[in-house]
Amino acid sequence: MRIRSTRLAAVLAFAVLAFAVQADPARAQGRDFAGTVVSIAGKSIVVEDRRGERVSFAGAADTVVEGKKGWGALAEGDRVIVKWSLSDGPRRADRVIVLGGGR
């Protein structure tokens, strides 16, 4: 009897956790891209990863930049992680984490 109730509790806990993960679709669609800033033009940056893939990200008024004092302080050569979400338009940077670098 005790094994059955423990197993039931585990199954219920798993079901609640699975539901909680699916309940936040924005988080489920979140992506990360790590690399080096290769160009900056206004509110847009291009980041190149170690395989040579280049991806452009648009900044917004609510884009958070960690490690520098805002979007305007980003520089070519900065090593960054860009956290972004899937959307219909251009890739929008939700958060840019500056790891180092800069020329």
Buried (B, 14 or more C-beta within 10 A) or exposed (E): EEEEEEEEEEEEEEEEEEEEEEEEEEEEEBEEBEBBBEEBEEBBBBBBEEEEEEBEBBBEEEBEBEBBEEBEEBBBEBBBBBBBBEEEEEBBBBBBBBEEEBE
